[in-house]
């Protein structure tokens, strides 16, 4: 299960109601900056970070907000899945290597 936890400024992924990982963010009007992704070592190797990242990017698209992928994992995910590159403002894509 993936939820937005705005009190902690992060999207969380849970497995059997246990926090397995999160993507930390900062929001501004029309923009979400994705800062850091972390998966608990007990849950590594299950593709949870990719599932979480895809869900966060899909939600950003649905909300019509720009994405700044400061987190190296998120940035790499977008590089491997170019269908998400349009979420990064064109004038900043080179800065993020996209």
C-alpha positions in Angstrom: 0.0 0.0 0.0 1.3 3.5 -0.9 0.1 6.5 0.9 1.0 10.2 1.1 2.0 11.2 4.6 2.1 15.1 4.3 2.8 15.5 8.0 6.2 13.8 7.4 6.6 15.2 3.8 6.8 11.8 2.3 5.1 9.1 0.3 5.3 5.7 2.1 5.1 2.2 1.0 3.8 -0.4 3.5 3.9 -4.1 3.4 1.5 -5.8 5.8 0.9 -2.5 7.5 4.7 -2.2 8.2 6.6 0.8 6.9 8.9 -0.6 4.2 10.2 2.7 2.7 9.5 6.2 1.6 10.2 9.0 -0.8 10.8 12.3 0.9 9.5 15.4 -0.8 9.0 19.2 -0.7 6.0 20.7 -2.3 5.6 24.2 -3.8 2.7 25.5 -5.9 2.6 23.4 -9.1 5.8 21.5 -8.2 7.0 18.5 -6.1 10.7 18.1 -5.4 11.6 14.5 -4.7 14.5 14.6 -2.3 15.3 11.1 -1.0 14.2 7.5 -1.4 14.8 4.9 1.3 13.8 1.2 1.6 14.3 -0.6 4.8 17.0 -3.3 4.3 14.5 -6.0 5.4 12.4 -5.2 2.3 15.2 -4.6 -0.3 15.2 -6.6 -3.5 11.5 -6.7 -4.0 11.2 -3.7 -6.4 9.4 -1.6 -3.8 11.4 1.5 -4.6 10.4 1.3 -8.2 6.7 0.7 -7.4 6.8 3.6 -5.0 8.5 5.9 -7.5 6.1 5.0 -10.3 3.1 5.7 -8.0 4.5 9.1 -7.0 5.2 10.1 -10.6 1.8 8.9 -11.7 0.2 11.0 -8.9 2.2 14.0 -9.9 1.0 13.6 -13.5 -2.6 13.2 -12.4 -2.3 16.4 -10.2 -0.6 18.3 -13.1 2.5 19.3 -11.1 6.1 19.4 -12.2 8.7 17.1 -10.7 12.2 18.0 -9.7 14.0 14.6 -9.3 16.8 15.5 -6.9 16.8 12.0 -5.5 19.3 9.9 -7.4 17.0 6.9 -7.4 14.1 8.8 -8.8 16.3 10.5 -11.3 17.6 7.1 -12.5 14.1 5.7 -12.6 13.0 8.6 -14.9 16.1 8.0 -17.1 15.2 4.3 -17.4 11.5 5.2 -18.0 11.5 8.2 -20.4 7.7 8.3 -20.5 8.1 10.2 -17.2 10.7 12.8 -18.5 7.9 15.2 -19.5 7.1 15.7 -15.8 10.4 17.5 -15.4 10.2 21.1 -16.9 12.1 21.1 -20.2 14.4 23.9 -19.2 15.6 21.8 -16.2 16.0 18.4 -17.9 19.6 18.9 -18.8 20.4 19.9 -15.2 19.0 16.6 -14.1 20.7 14.7 -17.0 17.4 13.9 -18.7 
